[in-house]
């Protein structure tokens, strides 16, 4: 499982010219799922993401968590996080999870995040979406379950 976490001042996602999710301060999280991922893997990823201390404190040090700043989450599925570009110029996506498996785990991540984060917004699985954000920093972290 892969999470691309972007610390944002604001972010939104649209599908079919309609805003379907938006947050102010918090994380925009792009979520990629592989076929080997499980709920246990998702639990580890969620715990790490929510516990990250990447917001600045009063001394300008990245020492505050999402909860400390009352931040929201915008969770967007993105199978292209499993693009393999080793051969040629056209990416292969065979390492990405099947749509059914990916949707099941994406929905699981949403449910679990809602248990501890008051504001959780989402994209729409499988839809063509437009994502807008104001990256704060910029500050972007890649969490890969293979490296946790």
Secondary structure, DSSP 8 states (H G I E B T S, - for coil): -EEEEEEEEEEEEEETTEEEEEESSEEEEEEE--TT--HHHHHHHHHHHHH-EEEE-TTS-EEEEHHHHT-EEEEEE-GGGG-B-SSSSS-B-TTS--HHHHHHHHHHHHHHHHTT-S-EEE--TTS--EEEEEEEEEEEEEEEGGG-
